[in-house]
Amino acid sequence: MSKHAGPRQKKVPTCPPTPQRVKAAEARRKAFDRVGPTLHERVVLTRRGKDVAAVIPLDDLARLEELENASDVRAARKARKEKGAVRLGTIKARLGMR
């Protein structure tokens, strides 16, 4: 009998679970009760049946901020390559700042 376990299986990426929906008024009344579950799951607050806000785990927030920062860096690099760019020193001189 062979000890070979067979080909390695690839990990299949999973989608995040569907967020829980909570009425905004209920969230206000039970704010502290809502904090515990949000440590590991996403909660969408609704008002009159419409999504109005989301409470997300801190890990998700950190990832969103990383993505936003990376996007800002790409936009800044692109802007620096555009024609007609004016250096900060030139702008300060025009405004009488030093």
C-alpha positions, 0 to 999 in steps of 0.5 A: 500500500502506498503512502502517497496521499494523491495530488494536493488540492487547491484552496478555493476562495470563499466569499464572506458571509452575507451580512446580518441586517438590523434596523437602525432603531433596534441597533440604537436600543441594543448597541452594546449587545451588537458589539460582540457579534460584530467582532467577527461578522458584518452587520448592515443597519437598515432604516425603513427597509433601506441599508444605511450603514455597516458595522464591520470587524476591525480587520475588515476596516484595516484591509479597506484602509490598505486598499484605499491607501494603495489607490491614493498612491497610484492616483498620486503617481499618475498625477505626477506624470501629467503635463502641466504639473506645478511643483509645491515650491512654485505654488508656495512662492506664488502665494507668498508662503515660505 
